Structures are given as C-alpha cells and as structure tokens.
Amino acid sequence: MKKFLCVLVLFAVCVSSVLANSLSYIKNGEFTYYLDTRGKSNYARGYLVYHAEGGYSFVFMSVVNLDDGKKWRIVAQGNDNDEGKFNFTKLNGLEQIPEEIRGVVTQSVPDFLNFNDNYQKNKEEIGFDTKISDYWDEKLVQYYHYNKILPLFKFSHISVNDSEQPVVLARLMGTIPNYSQESLNMFFNMDISEFKPSHGAASVKIPQAKKIKVRMNGYEAAIDKNWELNKFEGNDSWWLKVQTIRDAMIMVENFPERIPLATPEQRLEIAKLLIANRAGILPYSIKVSETKKSLTFQYESYDDKNIVTVTRMTLVPGKCLNFSAYKDIFEENKDYFETVISSLKKIK
C-alpha cells in the first residue's frame, strides 16, 4: 500500500524528531497558503517551515499579488528568545521588493509571528471546530476559526467583527517530500488562484437496485447491485458505477501493525499525516468527529480538472474505513450514501 508506506516514513520522522523551539508543533516540511483580502489587499501568502539543528527554524515565505501575478520570496531564520518566544533573527529577500509595496508584501513577516503567538496563547482550547477572538480595539475584533487537524497554525480562516466572510482563508496545504531545490521550487510555484470547481458527470439520482450485503476485511456493509467489486491496493473495494466507472467507492483498509491507532492521540497524528500528504484538499472543508474508539474526518479535494470529490475516513484500531464519491452525485443522493456508510459494521 503505497500511501501507507509514505505515511510510515513520515511518522517515523515525526516521532523521532526532537526540536528545541516553540515552533515544534509544526512538523518539518509543513506548508499552507492563505488568501489574504484584508483591507485592499489581494494576496496569497505561503509559509513553509523547516527545523534545523541547534534550535533554529527556517521559514520560507511566498507572496503572490493575485491581481498582477507578481511573486516575491522571503527566507527567514529564527529561534526562541530568553522568554521562550519565537522571533526572527535573519531576513533575506527584502531587497528585491520595490520600496513602494514593501510594506504590504512584507506583512507576511509579522503575520507569521502573530499567527504563531495566537496559537500559543490558545492551544489548550483549540479543538476540531473552535472560534477564538483576537481583540484589537473597539472597532476591530478578529476571529480565528481553528481545526487542530490542520497543519501549520491550525486555522482554516479568519473573519472580522460580525461578518462570516473570511479575510484570510487557507487555500492550499501539505508537506514537501524533502528539502531539495526541486521541492522548494514546487512550493514557491504553486497555483494559488481562487478555487472554482468544475463538474464531471452530471448529478443524477441513483437507480433502485437489488439490495446485497458484502464483506470487507472483517466488516459488513449493505449496498445494492449498482456497486461492483474491485481490488484496490490489496483490499476488496466496492465501486458505484452509474455515470462513470467509479462514481463512489467504499472499502476497509488494513493498517500495518507498526502504525499505532489504539489511542485518540495516535489516531489524530495519523489523520494529520494522511491529510498533510493528500494533494488538493480544500482546508476549510475538513470536518472531524471522534468517539472513544474512532476518529472520523471528511474533506473535499479536487483533481487536475477541478472536479471535487468528497472523502470520509474513519480510523479505528488496525483499520481505516474509507468512503469517497464525486461531490455532485454525493449531494444529489446524500441520504442514500449516508445509509450505505452507516451500514458499515464490524462483523462479530
């Protein structure tokens, strides 16, 4: 299972890393791009963190003017001061920025520090859907909308005062595979345009068909004859074939024993890794719930044609219950799919 081999490698790196500054909650190679429309701005601001030896961290900042396409790169280095607060000690790349726009471009520098400070102040309160105020003055209150499964600063968006319209919105996120020039260029050259979904197969009502029960790696599900059995990465999976060869999929994947899923903390760490290494996820779409024995997360992601897929994964000890469907057909047949998903039970 290729994706789980990738997760294994990353997990080993994560649990063996010992970092000596207050950015240690950010894993090596994590990045996020935010759309920034505060004031008259229309910028994308990306941050990529790399932890070095000696308690230092490098922060690669990408700034894109979304109106004219111009780009700037800032590379910062920093560590904790005597009070345990992270600060930058070196900034490179400022000389390339024209003086008349230097202020708005370099806003990324204080933003990074403010985002980190706000996380540090509130980290004990942050859950999967937490709204926290950041009071500036009587005319301005910012609200951070946190989800602790997200990389970097853990927020999906920032709103202002009584408006629910985001002024800062997480647009892209992930982890670069290594620190080669190729990987850094990949980060700096990402397409950060506003996402506009396209539509593949037209949404249709799923036709009625004979009900059947199927088994997958120790679980049973109630589906119908619209689904067909397929082998996927060594697992039995069932594909819904109405408009395309795979309008939806459901399967139960076995995790290798060396990937721990016994505790809520372990399941959260694995879920973070799965999300951080899945390209095309829309950060603000992620929803999470958990019980004493499971963690479920749902997200929307898009392919190279901007066709959106809804994915719901549930992590339980030793397994991942995995469902996905094109968003169009999922929304048109939501009750149908919810019935299928809820029917998935462990065989006693």
N, C-alpha and C positions, 0 to 999 in steps of 0.2 A: 504494500500500500504506500505509494509514493508520497502522498501528502502527510501521512503519519510518520514516515521516515524523516521528513523535513522537520516536523514538529519535535520529534525525538532529539534531533541535533540541537535545535534552538532551546529546547527545555533544558538540556544538559548544560548549555552555555549559561542560561539564566540562573539556574540554581547554584552554579559553581562560582559565579562572579561575586566578588566582594568589593564594593565600591565605598569610597570614603568621603562622599559629599552628599548634600541634601537633594541632589537630583537622582539619587539611586532608585527611586520609584519608577524612573523612566528607563526602560531596557535599552541596551545597546542597539542602535540602528533604527529605533522607532522614529517615525515622522508623521506629521499632519500638516496639511494645507488648509488655511482658513480663508474664506471670502470675507473681506472687510469693507463694509459700506458705511462706516461711521462718518458723520459729517458729510463732506462732499467727496469722500474717498471712494474709489472703486478698484481695490487692490486685492491680490491674492498674496498671502504671506505663509510661507512654508518654513517649518523648523525640523531639523534632523539632529539628533543628539548622539554623540559618540563619547564614551567614557574611556579616558586614558589612565595610565598608571600614575601614582602619586597624588590621587585625589583631584585631578584636573578633568574637566569635561570640555569638549569642543561642541559648539553649536553652529551648524550650517544653516544660514537663513537665505531663503529665496524670496525676492519681492518682485511681483509682476503687476504692471499697470494694465488693467483689463480693458482700458479704453484704447490705448495705442500699442499694446503688446510689448513695451519695453521692459527689460528684465535687469535686475541687479542681484549681486551675490555679496553677502557679508559672512565672514568667518570669524567667530568669536571664541575666546578661550576664557575659562573662569574656574573658580573654586570657592569654597566656603570661607568667609571671613572669621574673625575670632569669635563672633557671636553666633556662628553656625548658619549664617545666611549666605546664599549663593550670590556672587557678584562676578561681573566680567572684569578680567584684568588686561585683555588684549582684544582689539577690534581691527580686522583687516577688511579692506574693500571700500571704505568710506570715500577714498579719494576719487573713485570712479564716478561718484554720484554728483550731478550738477548741483551747484550751491542752492539754486532757486527751488529745488524739490527735495533737498537733502533731509529736511525735517520730516516730511511725510513718508519718505522711503525708510529712513532710519527709525521710524516709530516702532518697527519690529523689535528693536533692542529693548526699550523699556517695556514693551508689551510682554516679551518673553519673561522678564523678571516679575512683572505684575501677575501674569498668569501663574507662575510658579509660587509666588507669595500667597496668592489667593487659595491655591490648592493646599499649601502647607497649613494655612490657618484653619481650613475647613475639612481636612482629610478624614477626621474621625466621624464626621456627619455624612459623608458622601456615600450614597447607595447607588442603585440602578436607575433611579429617577428622582433626582434631588435638585431643587431650585434654591439657590442661595443668593442673597442680596449683597451687593457691594456698594455701600453708600458713599457718594462723592460730595454732594451738597444738597440743599433743599430742592434744587431743580433737576438733579440727576441721580438716579439710582440704577445701577446695572444689575442684571440678574444672570447668574451663571446657571446653565442647565446641565447638570452633571450626570454621567453614567460611568461608574467605576470600571466597566469592562473596556472602555475606550483607551487607546494609547495616549501617550504624552500627558496633557494636562487634565484629561478625563472629562472635558465638557464638549457637548455637541454644538452648543450655540450660546450666544449672549444676546439678551434683549434689554431694552431700556424702558424705564418707567412703566406705564400701563400697557405698552404695546407688546404683543406676542411676536411681532415681526423681528427676525434675527438681524442684528447689525454686524455680528461676527458669526460665521457659520462654518463648521468643519465640513470640508468638501472631499478631501482625499486623505487616506491614512494608510499606514502599512509599516513594513520593515524592509530595509535594503539587505540583500543577501551577504554583502561583505563591504570592505572599505576600499575597493579598487576605484580607479578613476572612472571606470565604466559605470559602476553603481552610483557614484556621486553625480555623474552626468545625468543618469536616469532620474535621480531626484530633482535636479535643477531644471530639467527639460520636460517635466510632466505637463500634460494638457490640463489646464486649470479653468477652462471655460465653465460657465454655469451649466449644470446638467439639464438636458432636455430629453426626456425619454422618447423613444420611438416604439412602434408597435409591430410585433411579428405576426403570428397567427391571430386573426380576429377573435375576440372573445365570443364564446358560444356556450350554450347550455349543454352539459354532458348528457348524452342519451342514456335512457334507462337500460340496464342490462342485468343479467342473472347474477345474484349475489354469490360470492365464494369466500372461503377462509383460506388464508395462506400462512405459511410458517417461514420465519427468517431468523436464524441464529438464536433460537430459544424464545422467540416472540411470535405472537399470532396477531394477524390483522384481518378485518372484514373489509373486502373490496368487492369488485364485480368484474365481469368479463371484458370490460373496456381496458383492463390492465393486462400486460404481458410480462412474463418472467425474463429477466436478463441477468447475466453475470457482470458485476462491476467491481473491479479491483479485488477479485476473490470472494465477493459476497453476493448472495442472492439479492436482487433488487427487482422491484415491480415498476414498470413504466406505463403511464397512461398514454394511449395512442388514439387521439381524436382528430387533431388537426396536423400534428407533427409526429415524428417517431417517439418523442418524449416531451409531452406537454407537462407531465409531472412525474415525480419519482419518489418512492418510499423504500427504505432499506434499513437494516440494523447491521452496524459495523462492529466487529470485534476489535478492541484495542489491545496492543501488546501488553503483557503483564507489567513491563517496566514503566508504563505510563500510569501514574497513580491517579485514581479517580474516587478514592474512598471517602474523602472529606470535602466539605464545601470549599475550603481554601484550594485544594488540589484541582477540583473541577473548575473553579474560577480561573486559575492560572492556565489550564489547558484551553479553556474557552478564549481567553485573551490571545493565546498563541494562534489558535485557529483563525480568529478574526483578523489579527495583525498580518497574517500571511495569505489572506484571501484578497486578490485584486478586485477592484471595482465595487467595494461595499460603500453604500451611502451611510456615513456615520450617524446621521440624525435619524435613520430608520431603525436602529437597533433597539430591541425591546428584550428585557430579561426578567425571568421569574425563577424562583427556586423553592425546593422543598428540602426536607432533611436528607433525602437520598438522591436528589437530582437537581440539575441546573438546565434550564431551557432558554435558548436565545434565538430570536428571529431577526432577520435583516433582509434588506433589499440590495441586490447587486446588479450590475449591468455588464454586458459584453461589448465587443468592439463595434457593434451596431446600435448600442444604447438600448437594447431590449432588456427589460427588467425581469429578474427572477426573484421570487420570494423563497427564502430558505428558513427552515425551522429545525434546530438541532437540540436534542436532549441528551445530556451526559449523565450516565449512571455508572456505578462501578463496573468496569470492564467493557463497556459498550457505548456506542453513540447511535441514537435513534435519529435518522436523517430523512427529512422530507423537503422537497423543493418543487416549485411549479412556476410557470410563467405568470407574471403578475396579472395580466389581462384575464386569463382563464381562472386564476385563483379568485379574483374579486367577483367574477360573474357566477362562480359556483362555491362561494365560501362555506355555506352550510354543508355541502357535500364533502368538501375536503376536511372540514373540522370533524365531521363524523368519522371519516377514514382515520385521521390522526388519533382521535380519542379512542378508537377501537384497538390501537396497538398495545397489547398487554403481554407481560411475561407469562410464559407457559408454566403452570405449577406442576 
